[in-house]
Amino acid sequence: METEKTLLEWEKEIGQQVRDLRLRQNLGQIEVAKRAGIALNAVKNLETGKGSTLTSLIQIVRALGKANWLNALAPEISVSPMRLLKAKLPRRRASKGNSDFV
């Protein structure tokens, strides 16, 4: 059975993925920081798993051209749960006495 990752494990994994993406694009941390409009330390902290703000993560991911990653975090809801509840038809009960079963 797989155990849930800790916060520290998530921070390190996401940071490593961002670092790998940056290196595949042959970009330095300074360039990514400039493109994202954030401090160099924010990039370093994210990549090393030392924590980052959600704003910094979004800006870095966008600067690396991977805004689609964010869609996985907040997928669009195609059907509103509230609309389903409101549109739900009333339940029908089986009628008494008119059974074909003996």
TAPE-V881959 format. One record per pair of residues at least 24 apart in sequence whose C-alpha atoms are under 7 Angstrom apart, sorted by the first residue. I is the first residue (numbers start at 1). J is the second residue. If there is no record, write none. Layout:
BEGIN
I;J, I;J
END
This chain:
BEGIN
11;49, 11;51, 12;48, 12;49, 15;46, 15;47, 15;48, 15;49, 16;47, 18;47, 19;47, 22;64, 32;60, 32;63, 35;63, 36;60, 36;63
END
